[in-house]
């Protein structure tokens, strides 16, 4: 069973923090990784900055495996749906203008 302590020491920054400020790792005795979320994020960003080739390979593989998550096609779909909504609104405005002009003339 996992032991939850009041505080945990981050191995990178050396600060004592709440257990909620650490990611989970069921392999560790306390069930948490040894460095806080903030340090983990900074570490990940630094690694990504130093390994752009590996990031590019990962991104290519991911896009190949998950074409539905392609940002460009998602953006195009969003734009097309917004354009359709705008066109529909413009048509409704034209109808309303013609109705108003008929009412005002009489």
Residue pairs with C-beta under 8 A, 6 or more apart in sequence:
2 29
2 30
2 31
3 29
3 30
4 19
4 30
4 31
5 19
5 30
6 18
7 16
7 17
7 18
7 19
8 16
8 17
8 18
8 19
8 21
8 22
8 30
8 32
9 15
9 16
9 17
10 16
10 17
10 22
10 34
10 35
10 36
10 39
11 34
11 35
12 35
12 36
12 39
12 43
13 35
13 36
13 38
13 39
15 36
17 36
19 30
19 32
21 36
21 37
21 38
22 32
22 33
22 35
22 36
22 37
23 32
23 33
23 37
23 40
24 31
24 32
24 33
25 31
25 32
25 33
28 34
33 40
35 43
48 55
62 69
63 69
63 70
67 73
